[in-house]
Amino acid sequence: MSRGGRTKDRSTPERRCIATGDTAPKAGLIRFVAAPDGQVVPDLSGKLPGRGLWVSADRAAIDLAVRKGLFSRAARQKLDADPDLADRVESLLARRVIDLLSLGRKAGLAVAGREKTRDALVSGDAALLVQAHDGSAREKSAFRPPNGPESHVTCLSAKELGLAFGRETVIHAALKAGGITKTLRAEAMRLAGLRQGQGQGAPAGRTDRTGSGDEG
């Protein structure tokens, strides 16, 4: 039992963020390691050798770790962390989410476009609703996530979604239950943490100027 009387779920591995001091499930943090040259390197897959230095999947936390030299303090050795480390992590995470959606499309698990997305939701086949953060708020509100907020991914732009489906832009997509769905949801949550407060949410009242790329 943890402090405060809460029972700890020992089946979920946890790590301590070197920036905030908070302990949380690994899925919500970013692992970093020290390269042989002393450079701090993001390890999004968690497979690189070396001691892991964990930071919350949050831009402010990563920026704080860089600015205050917390990577060096945690590793007990001099490490160099690029000032744009948070930008690099964001870019890598975005690429991972796009690639996972692309794999889902190739496996027949992901569909895009208003009608196909609506059909997947109505039929109960959809496990995730994926919508571009820069799409029309009014149009997006017509779709309901299949299993509540945790089944709603909104961290990609219309162009980024388009990359996953081989189109110029995509506003609406749905992912059926399958082997990559859980992984995509976790990666999308980490990306959302990096993009929070960066004007990449779902701007209220924004006009969707790229809706024509979301047909089919």
Backbone as a ProteinNet text record, in pm:
[ID]
protein_1_A
[PRIMARY]
MSRGGRTKDRSTPERRCIATGDTAPKAGLIRFVAAPDGQVVPDLSGKLPGRGLWVSADRAAIDLAVRKGLFSRAARQKLDADPDLADRVESLLARRVIDLLSLGRKAGLAVAGREKTRDALVSGDAALLVQAHDGSAREKSAFRPPNGPESHVTCLSAKELGLAFGRETVIHAALKAGGITKTLRAEAMRLAGLRQGQGQGAPAGRTDRTGSGDEG
[TERTIARY]
84.7	0	87.7	55.9	136.1	91.2	167.5	129.7	-6.1	-86.4	-219.6	-324.5	-280.7	-377.6	-419	-356.7	-394.4	-319.1	-389.7	-326.1	-252.4	-127.2	-45	-68.6	-84.6	-98.5	41.1	91.8	228.5	240.8	128.4	135.2	172.1	164.5	198.6	331.6	437.3	568.8	561.9	625.2	626.3	770.1	783.8	914	895.5	1004.4	999.7	1054.1	979	1020.5	1129.8	1242.2	1353.7	1325.5	1222.1	1189.7	1084.8	979	869	879	951.8	959.8	842.9	746.3	627.9	658	595	604.1	477.1	493.3	378.9	409.6	306.2	329.6	424.5	509	608.5	545.6	423.1	359.3	341.4	340.6	321	448.8	563.1	691.6	776.7	880.2	976.8	1108.1	1164	1292.9	1406.1	1506.4	1627	1745.5	1849.1	1973.5	2089.9	2204.7	2325.8	2400.4	2426.1	2505.9	2652.1	2734.5	2876.7	2947.9	2898.8	2963.9	2908.1	2818.9	2764.2	2641.8	2587.3	2468.2	2342.8	2243.4	2116.6	2034.7	1992.3	1921.8	1785.3	1676.6	1545.5	1537.9	1479	1463.4	1314.7	1241	1095.5	1049.9	1128.6	1090.9	1135.2	1220.6	1265.5	1359.3	1433	1518	1667.6	1704	1846.6	1916.8	2042.8	2115.8	2151	2172.5	2210.2	2101.2	2139.6	2044.7	1941.9	1815.7	1709.7	1693.3	1678.2	1648.3	1509	1412.9	1272.3	1218.5	1142.8	1079.6	934.8	845.6	704.6	689.6	593	566.3	497.1	574.4	523.1	635	603.7	705.5	771.7	692.5	748.2	844.3	812.7	899.5	1032.5	1028.7	1152	1236	1170.3	1243.1	1308.7	1238.9	1294.2	1416.4	1406.3	1517.7	1641.5	1620.3	1731.7	1789.1	1701.6	1744.6	1817.3	1771.8	1828.1	1938.7	1974	2078.9	2040	1910.8	1863.1	1905.4	1935.8	1985.4	2121.2	2207	2339.2	2326	2236.1	2218	2168.6	2072.3	2017.4	2118.8	2200.3	2299.1	2428.2	2443.6	2564.9	2689.8	2672.5	2783.8	2744.1	2840.4	2814.1	2751.9	2631.4	2562.9	2522.6	2517.1	2474.9	2336.1	2245.5	2109.7	2080.9	2042.6	2013.5	1896.4	1904.3	1793.3	1661.6	1670.9	1550.7	1511.2	1550.6	1523.2	1374	1292.1	1146.9	1092.5	1144.4	1101.4	1136.4	1254.7	1298.3	1208.7	1176.6	1088.7	951	899.2	768.6	769.2	873.3	882.3	888.6	966.4	978.6	847	777.6	649.1	545.7	543.1	448.6	472.6	599.9	633.9	587	600.4	556.8	405.8	330.3	184	140.4	201.7	169.1	199.8	315.3	354.8	260.8	217.5	125.1	-9.7	-57	-181.5	-166.2	-50.8	-25.1	-25.1	35.2	32.8	-109.7	-188.4	-327.9	-405.7	-378.5	-444.9	-408.3	-280.3	-234.4	-289	-315.1	-368	-520.8	-582	-727.7	-795.7	-720	-775.9	-813.7	-761.4	-786.2	-856	-955	-1026.3	-1025.8	-1041.9	-1040.3	-1154.7	-1193.2	-1302	-1427.2	-1513.5	-1634.1	-1722.4	-1755	-1851.4	-1795.9	-1673	-1615.3	-1595.3	-1557.6	-1541.2	-1675.1	-1777.6	-1911.3	-1961.1	-1940.3	-1985.1	-1916.5	-1785.2	-1711.5	-1761.4	-1798.3	-1849.7	-1989	-2074.9	-2213	-2219.2	-2132.9	-2133.9	-2072.2	-2001	-1935.1	-1797.5	-1748.8	-1617.1	-1502.6	-1528.7	-1421.4	-1383.5	-1253.3	-1201.9	-1143.9	-1101.3	-1046.2	-1104	-1136.6	-1172.3	-1052.8	-1003.7	-887.8	-931.6	-909.9	-950.5	-838.8	-825.5	-721.8	-751.7	-649.4	-670.7	-706.4	-672	-702.1	-823.7	-906.5	-1032	-1140.1	-1252.2	-1365	-1420.5	-1424.7	-1477.1	-1622.4	-1698.8	-1840.1	-1857.6	-1780.5	-1791.2	-1744.1	-1636.4	-1583.2	-1677.6	-1754.7	-1844.2	-1957.8	-1978.6	-2083.5	-2044.3	-1917.1	-1868.2	-1840.3	-1880.3	-1855.5	-1753.9	-1654.6	-1557.9	-1630.3	-1586.5	-1657.9	-1656	-1549.8	-1537.1	-1493.4	-1549.3	-1516.9	-1391.2	-1349.8	-1236.6	-1107.1	-1083.6	-958.5	-952.4	-1064.6	-1066.2	-1073.9	-1032.7	-1037.3	-896.9	-840.2	-705.6	-715.5	-657.5	-668.6	-534.7	-425.9	-294.3	-226.3	-286.1	-225.4	-297.1	-224.7	-284.7	-346.6	-422.8	-484.6	-378.2	-269.3	-161.7	-92.2	-71.9	-7.9	-96.4	-227.1	-319	-317.9	-308.4	-302.1	-182.9	-69.1	49.9	23.6	-54	-81.2	-169.9	-250.5	-346.4	-316	-199.8	-161.4	-244.7	-290.4	-370.7	-306.9	-358	-305	-345	-472.6	-522.8	-630.7	-645.6	-752.6	-798.4	-927.9	-983	-1034.3	-1102	-1162.6	-1107.5	-1079.5	-1036.3	-1080	-1083.8	-1120.8	-1029.4	-998.6	-912.3	-989.1	-995.2	-1062.6	-973.3	-1034.5	-957.6	-857.7	-736.7	-633.7	-504.4	-402	-275.6	-209.6	-230.8	-160.1	-242.8	-369.7	-457.6	-410.4	-376.6	-331.7	-201.9	-111.4	16.1	-5.5	-91.6	-117.7	-179.7	-271.8	-334.3	-229.9	-140.3	-37.1	56.9	98.3	189.7	120	-6.9	-82.9	-97.3	-113.9	-124.9	6.3	117.9	247.6	267.4	228.8	241.6	152.7	32.8	-57.8	4.5	77.2	144.4	250.4	320.7	423	360.8	241.8	178.8	79.9	52.6	-41.5	8.6	-78.7	-41.9	36.6	51.6	126.1	33.4	-96.4	-191.9	-228	-210.1	-238.8	-345.5	-437.1	-551.3	-657.3	-780.1	-887.3	-945.3	-890.8	-932.7	-1082.5	-1149	-1293.5	-1330.5	-1426.9	-1479.8	-1393.1	-1282.8	-1195.2	-1263.1	-1250	-1306.9	-1213.6	-1268.7	-1190	-1169.4	-1050	-1021	-966.6	-951.3	-891.7	-986.7	-1113.6	-1210.3	-1221.6	-1189.1	-1203.4	-1110.7	-1007.2	-914.5	-959.4	-1077.9	-1124.2	-1238.1	-1254.9	-1362.2	-1318.3	-1415.7	-1386.6	-1386
-119.8	0	124.1	221.3	342.7	445.5	555.1	662.8	718.5	753.4	805.4	696.6	569.8	463.1	398.4	439.9	382.8	252.8	156.7	30.3	45.8	5.2	19.9	-97.4	-69.7	-173.8	-214.8	-321.8	-363.7	-429.2	-452.7	-511.7	-407.1	-279.5	-171.3	-109.2	-129.5	-72.5	79.2	135.4	279.6	330.9	458.1	523.3	664.3	719.1	852.9	954.7	1060.3	1168.5	1250	1269.4	1343.3	1492.8	1538.5	1681.4	1717.6	1638.2	1670.1	1595.7	1483.9	1401.9	1307.5	1313.9	1228.6	1088.8	990.6	852.6	818.3	761	732.1	610.6	549.5	436.9	475.3	382.5	407.3	460.2	415.7	453.9	604.2	676.9	820.5	901.4	833.9	902.8	873.9	952.9	934.5	886.7	781.9	731.8	795.2	841.2	894.2	812.5	804.2	739.3	828.3	799.5	873.4	798.7	867	809.2	804	723.8	715.6	850.5	947.1	1078.1	1173.5	1121.7	1204.8	1284.6	1258	1328.7	1256.9	1333	1276.2	1237.9	1112.1	1058.9	1005.7	1044.7	987.8	842.9	759.1	616.2	582.8	614.7	600.6	455.7	365.2	223.9	156.3	223.3	168.6	50.6	45.6	-71	-40	87	119.9	80.2	36	-2.7	119	93.9	201.9	231.8	308.7	347.1	444.9	417.1	504.2	627.7	742.4	868.8	908.8	905	917.6	1057.3	1108.1	1240	1228.4	1295	1294.5	1338.2	1278.6	1315.6	1450.9	1552.1	1687.9	1783.9	1875.2	1967.4	2047.7	2096.7	2177.5	2096.5	1968.1	1884	1858.8	1831.8	1808	1935.1	2048.5	2176	2206	2175.2	2198.1	2109.6	1982.9	1890.6	1937.8	1994.5	2046.5	2172.3	2264.5	2395.5	2385.5	2294.8	2282.9	2177.6	2115.4	2014.2	1890.7	1854.8	1743.2	1607.2	1600.1	1473.5	1440.7	1540.5	1520	1483.1	1551.1	1524.6	1382.6	1338.6	1204.1	1096.2	1123.1	1025.2	1031	1138.9	1159.6	1164.2	1227	1250.1	1363.7	1426.6	1538.1	1487.2	1536.2	1500.3	1628.1	1620.3	1733.6	1705.8	1799.5	1787.4	1908	1882.5	1990.5	2075.3	2207.7	2294.8	2259.6	2201	2167	2020.4	1961.6	1820	1789.2	1877.9	1854.8	1854.1	1942.1	1944.2	1813.1	1762.7	1637	1521.8	1516.6	1410.6	1421.1	1542.9	1562	1510.6	1544.9	1501.6	1349.6	1286.6	1140.6	1073.2	1127.9	1071.4	1085.4	1201.8	1222.9	1120.4	1096.4	998	858.6	824.7	693.3	676.9	780.3	772.4	761	839.9	834.4	695.9	642.2	510	400.9	410.3	311.3	316.9	438.3	451.2	394.2	419.4	366.1	213.6	155	9.5	-40.7	33.2	-3.9	-0.7	100.5	109	-10.5	-44.7	-155.9	-289.5	-297.7	-421.2	-427.1	-322.4	-318	-282	-224.3	-187.2	-39.9	42.6	186.7	234.7	320.5	380.8	531.9	604	750.6	806.5	930.2	996.8	999.8	1097.5	1114.9	991.2	941.6	831.9	702.5	668.9	544.3	550.3	666	680.6	667.2	732.7	723	578.6	509.3	370.1	281.6	303.9	223.3	248.9	373.3	406.8	349.8	364	316.5	164.9	96.8	-49.9	-109	-25.2	-73.2	-132.4	-120.3	-175.5	-87.3	41.2	135.2	124.2	118.3	121.2	257.9	331.8	465.7	558.6	679.4	786	879.4	902.4	988.3	1107.9	1230.3	1351	1455	1525.9	1628.6	1744.4	1792.3	1901.3	2032.2	2044.9	2168.5	2154.6	2055	2041.9	2128.2	2134.7	2214.1	2156.6	2238.6	2193.3	2150.7	2222.8	2189.9	2055.8	2032.4	1906	1789.2	1809.6	1700.9	1663.9	1760.9	1734.5	1640.1	1615.1	1523.4	1377.3	1354	1218.3	1199.6	1085.7	1056	942.4	959	850.7	723.4	607.7	483	444.2	479.6	437.1	551.9	669.6	783.1	855.9	957	1043.1	968.3	856.3	783.9	715.3	710.6	650.7	757.8	880.8	993.5	1051.4	1039.3	1088.5	1216.2	1325.8	1455.2	1527.2	1453.8	1517.8	1539.2	1493.8	1509.9	1616.8	1677.7	1774.1	1701	1773.4	1713.3	1662.5	1735.5	1692	1568.2	1562.5	1445.4	1322.3	1338.2	1227.2	1185.2	1283.9	1253.9	1166.6	1189.8	1109	961.8	935.6	797.2	725.6	801.7	741.1	769.2	826.1	852	958.9	1057.9	1167.8	1300.4	1406	1537.7	1574.7	1554.3	1582.4	1482.2	1460.1	1376.4	1441.7	1447.9	1506.9	1399.5	1298.4	1194.3	1056.9	977	839.4	755.6	625.9	533.9	412.7	360	242.8	132.3	16.4	-98.4	-162.4	-243.9	-314.3	-407.2	-409.2	-494	-480.2	-546.9	-551.3	-416.6	-321.3	-193.6	-85.7	-113.8	-9.9	40.1	-50.9	-11.7	67.6	23.2	94.1	233.7	245.2	376.1	471	421	506.5	558.9	472.1	512.4	615.5	593.7	688.1	821.7	816	938.8	1019.9	952.1	1022.8	1092.8	1026.4	1090.7	1211.5	1196	1308.3	1424.4	1394.4	1500	1577.1	1506.5	1573.9	1671.4	1634.7	1724.3	1842.8	1825.3	1931.2	2014.6	1977.1	2052.4	2194	2290.7	2429.4	2489.5	2413.1	2463.7	2506.6	2525.1	2565.6	2452.1	2326.7	2213.2	2124.9	2187.5	2112.7	2109.5	2138.7	2146.7	2287.2	2382.7	2521.3	2538.4	2595	2611.8	2709.6	2669.1	2757.8	2772.5	2698.8	2713	2653.4	2721.5	2671.3	2570.6	2455	2350.8	2384.2	2427.6	2465.2	2349.3	2234	2121.4	2002.1	2025.6	1917.1	1836.9	1895.9	1825.6	1706.8	1703.1	1591.1	1475.2	1487.1	1386.6	1304.2	1303.3	1225.6	1081.7	993	855.1	764.4
0	0	0	-85.1	-95.4	6.2	13.6	104.9	65.5	166.8	140.3	142.9	171.4	184.4	53.9	-59.2	-187.5	-211.9	-269.8	-303.9	-434.9	-436.1	-554.9	-648.4	-776.9	-876.8	-923	-866.2	-894.7	-1032.4	-1100	-1233.1	-1338.1	-1302	-1393.5	-1352.9	-1432.7	-1398.1	-1388.7	-1287.4	-1267.6	-1263.6	-1295.4	-1289.2	-1232.4	-1181.5	-1121.4	-1219.4	-1240.5	-1329.8	-1261.6	-1330.8	-1271.5	-1265.1	-1334.7	-1334.7	-1230.4	-1222.1	-1130.9	-998.6	-998.1	-878.2	-862.6	-954.6	-946.6	-999	-939.7	-986	-1062	-1180.9	-1266.3	-1353.3	-1414.1	-1505.3	-1617.8	-1657.9	-1761.3	-1889.5	-1919	-2044.5	-2057.8	-1945.8	-1949.9	-1939.3	-1949.3	-1939.1	-2062.2	-2078.4	-2186.6	-2124.2	-2179.9	-2132	-2212.7	-2143.6	-2206.5	-2157.8	-2239.7	-2199.5	-2240.5	-2183.2	-2218	-2327.7	-2438.2	-2546.3	-2502.9	-2571.2	-2534.5	-2531.8	-2612.2	-2614.9	-2509.8	-2422.1	-2315.7	-2354.9	-2473.4	-2519.1	-2469.1	-2429	-2385.7	-2509.1	-2514	-2630.6	-2589.1	-2658.5	-2627	-2672.3	-2588.5	-2617.1	-2609	-2713.4	-2710	-2702.8	-2757.1	-2753.3	-2624.1	-2546.1	-2419.1	-2432.7	-2542.5	-2568.7	-2572.7	-2568.2	-2574.4	-2445.1	-2454.7	-2334.1	-2248.4	-2122.3	-2031.7	-1930.4	-1830.9	-1727.3	-1782	-1754.7	-1802.7	-1716.4	-1780.8	-1714.3	-1760.8	-1671.2	-1707.8	-1681.9	-1780.8	-1768.8	-1815.6	-1745.9	-1785.8	-1930.7	-1999.6	-2138.6	-2141	-2111.9	-2097.3	-2139.2	-2228	-2279.5	-2167.9	-2073.8	-1965.4	-1879.9	-1857.1	-1775.6	-1845.3	-1975.9	-2050.8	-2056.4	-2083.9	-2087.6	-1953.2	-1844.5	-1711.1	-1687.4	-1728.7	-1710.8	-1785.7	-1905.1	-1984.4	-1919.7	-1884	-1833.1	-1699.3	-1613.7	-1479.1	-1468.2	-1580.7	-1576	-1496.8	-1500.7	-1419	-1472.6	-1601.6	-1656.4	-1594.8	-1585.6	-1524.9	-1377.7	-1308.9	-1166.5	-1143.6	-1226.2	-1208.9	-1245	-1346.8	-1391.8	-1311.5	-1233.9	-1154.8	-1243.8	-1356.6	-1448.2	-1542.5	-1603.5	-1693.2	-1822.6	-1852.6	-1976.1	-2049	-2180.4	-2262.3	-2319.1	-2296.6	-2349	-2438.2	-2561.6	-2655.2	-2606.2	-2624.1	-2583.6	-2653.4	-2774.4	-2849	-2831	-2718.3	-2694.7	-2698.1	-2641	-2641.3	-2783.9	-2869.7	-3009.6	-3078.7	-3047.9	-3108.7	-3066.1	-2936.5	-2886.3	-2951.2	-2961.8	-3025.7	-3168.6	-3243.8	-3382.4	-3394	-3306.7	-3309.3	-3271.9	-3173.6	-3133.4	-3244.7	-3309.7	-3419.4	-3530.3	-3560.5	-3663.2	-3623.9	-3495.9	-3448.3	-3460.8	-3424	-3432.7	-3579	-3666	-3808.4	-3865	-3830	-3880.2	-3830.2	-3705.3	-3651.3	-3723.6	-3751.6	-3827.7	-3967.6	-4028.6	-4161.6	-4159.8	-4057.3	-4043.9	-4026.1	-3948.2	-3929.4	-4060.1	-4141.3	-4272.5	-4359.2	-4363.7	-4446.4	-4397	-4265.8	-4209	-4214.6	-4268	-4275.9	-4146.2	-4052	-3922.6	-3913.8	-4003.7	-3997.7	-4123.5	-4106	-4218.9	-4200.8	-4310.2	-4305.2	-4387.4	-4354	-4424.5	-4338.8	-4364.2	-4282.2	-4282.1	-4402.2	-4412.6	-4354.6	-4389.8	-4339.7	-4188.8	-4138.3	-3993.8	-3923.8	-3978.3	-3919.5	-3921	-4032.2	-4042.8	-3939.3	-3918.6	-3821.3	-3679.3	-3650.4	-3517.9	-3496.6	-3596.4	-3584.9	-3573.4	-3647.4	-3646.4	-3519.9	-3445	-3324.7	-3350.1	-3473.8	-3507.2	-3456.9	-3440	-3404.6	-3257.7	-3232.7	-3096.2	-3062.6	-3166.8	-3149.7	-3255.9	-3215.1	-3308.2	-3316.7	-3437.2	-3458.1	-3541.5	-3490.1	-3561.3	-3559.4	-3669.2	-3680.9	-3586.1	-3516.8	-3421.1	-3490.7	-3621	-3692	-3782.6	-3759	-3832.2	-3771.3	-3837	-3790.1	-3660.3	-3555.5	-3426.8	-3439	-3517.6	-3533.6	-3603.3	-3708.1	-3780.8	-3695.1	-3620.8	-3538.8	-3425.5	-3378	-3265.4	-3301.6	-3431.1	-3474.8	-3451.6	-3419.2	-3395.2	-3246.9	-3193.7	-3053	-3040.5	-2954.6	-2933.1	-2889	-2934	-2903.6	-2757	-2684.7	-2545.1	-2454.6	-2477.2	-2392.9	-2436	-2358	-2395	-2423.7	-2355.7	-2375.3	-2511.8	-2580.6	-2713.9	-2822.9	-2787.7	-2881.5	-2897.2	-3015.4	-3044.5	-3126.7	-3077.1	-3145.8	-3153	-3150.2	-3140.9	-3275.7	-3385.5	-3516.8	-3598.1	-3690.5	-3781.8	-3900	-3979.9	-4098.4	-4195.2	-4208.4	-4298.5	-4245.1	-4113.7	-4054.3	-4069.8	-4047.7	-4069.6	-4216.6	-4304.4	-4446.6	-4481.8	-4417.7	-4442.9	-4412.7	-4308.3	-4269.2	-4369.7	-4442.3	-4534.7	-4681	-4708.9	-4847.2	-4913.9	-4836.4	-4889.9	-4850.7	-4911.6	-4876.1	-4734.5	-4702.1	-4567.5	-4531.2	-4401.5	-4346.5	-4216.9	-4196.2	-4073.8	-3977.8	-4032.3	-3949.3	-3986.1	-3885	-3906.7	-3787.3	-3808.8	-3701.5	-3707.4	-3591.2	-3581.8	-3510.9	-3575	-3516	-3410.7	-3325.9	-3224	-3292.2	-3240.2	-3299.1	-3222	-3270.8	-3199.3	-3179.7	-3272.3	-3260.8	-3192	-3166	-3111.8	-2976	-2887.5	-2753.7	-2761.7	-2848.5	-2864.2	-2920	-3020.1	-3080.4	-2978.5	-2897.9	-2797.3	-2699.3	-2656.1	-2560.1	-2620.9	-2745.3	-2809.8	-2835.6	-2870.4	-2894.5	-2766.4	-2653.8	-2526.1	-2491.8	-2522.1	-2496.2	-2587.7	-2714.6	-2807.6	-2764.5	-2719.1	-2672.4	-2556.6	-2470	-2358.8	-2406.4	-2513.3	-2568.5	-2640.3	-2694.5	-2773.1	-2694	-2573.9	-2491.8	-2470.4	-2493.5	-2473.8	-2588.5	-2697.2	-2812.1	-2925.7	-2892.7	-2996.3	-3089.2	-3041.6	-3127.2	-3066.2	-2997.8	-2948.5	-3056.1	-3019.8	-3117.8	-3110.3	-3184.6	-3174.6	-3194.3	-3097.7	-3106	-3216.6	-3295.8	-3397.4	-3520	-3530.4	-3646	-3768.2	-3879.3	-4003.3	-4065.7	-4107.4	-4168.9	-4315.8	-4350.3	-4488.6	-4569.5	-4505.5	-4576.1	-4579.2	-4556	-4548.8	-4677.7	-4792.4	-4917.9	-4927	-4844.7	-4849.5	-4762.8	-4701.5	-4605.8	-4662.1	-4792	-4850.2	-4869.4	-4876.6	-4909.8	-4788.6
[MASK]
++++++++++++++++++++++++++++++++++++++++++++++++++++++++++++++++++++++++++++++++++++++++++++++++++++++++++++++++++++++++++++++++++++++++++++++++++++++++++++++++++++++++++++++++++++++++++++++++++++++++++++++++++++++++

